[in-house]
Amino acid sequence: MLDSIINSVKGQLTGELQNQFKLDPGQANRSVDLAKEHMTEGLKKEATGGDFGGIMDMLKGKKSHEDNPATNNMIQSYVNDLSAKVGIPESMAKQVGPFVISFLMGKISGKVQAEGMGQSDVMGMLGGGLKDKLTKGMGDKLGGLFN
């Protein structure tokens, strides 16, 4: 589902990147694809690392995504890859990175809020067997209480 949300706004976002940052269409397209990878992996990593409550607060609009360390980590990693993999100069990547991640987080958050998604819905949205990983991880952290 995360892929479908990002894919649904890809045209709009690539247009913004071309207009605001003067990226060529290929760079804009690769930038959005790379952002999707970073967001998917970053959110999964945070969720399985024990900060699922923080992710839910962010996606439900209770906390700003700019204040979330996970978002900042995603942006930093993404900025590095924009330069290395897409060929965007570092000074430009430092502007593009926060813009793209914030844009996409806003769209994902809007979807979560509009549909009243709960934790299990968001786990499903992130995909990749996340629900099983989280359940097992929480059980391990609680001394096997749920195993």
Order of alpha helices (4+ residues) and beta strands (2+ residues): alpha-alpha-alpha-alpha-alpha-alpha-alpha
